[in-house]
Amino acid sequence: MKYRKRPVVIEAFQYDGDMINSSGKPYVPEWAISAVNNNTMYYDGSELFIHTLEGDHHVTELFIHTLEGDHHVTVGDYVIQGINGELYPCKPDIFEKTYEAV
């Protein structure tokens, strides 16, 4: 048998190495801040140095607790909140093939 994925609307944001702007305000969805506050998403304390067109940055390593174990969120990955409130990372190429803006 063949199956087609049901169309669902999800929420997501693209992780750029931080979730707080220079004035200290979050610029990600409230559910992401809640996930950090309740340790569903957490930083491990180590930092990476990355070079981008906008300049050089120190990025803290982000992880998500999932039912399948802890998953690393790489800069550029999307963090998705699924239909049951679950969180998981998704690589940009897969995200762009699977989802479209609504």
PyMOL commands that set and color helices and strands:
alter all, ss='L'
color gray80, all
select helices_A, chain A and resi 30-37+92-98
alter helices_A, ss='H'
color red, helices_A
select strands_A, chain A and resi 11-14+41-52+55-66+69-73+78-81+87-90
alter strands_A, ss='S'
color yellow, strands_A
deselect
rebuild
show_as cartoon
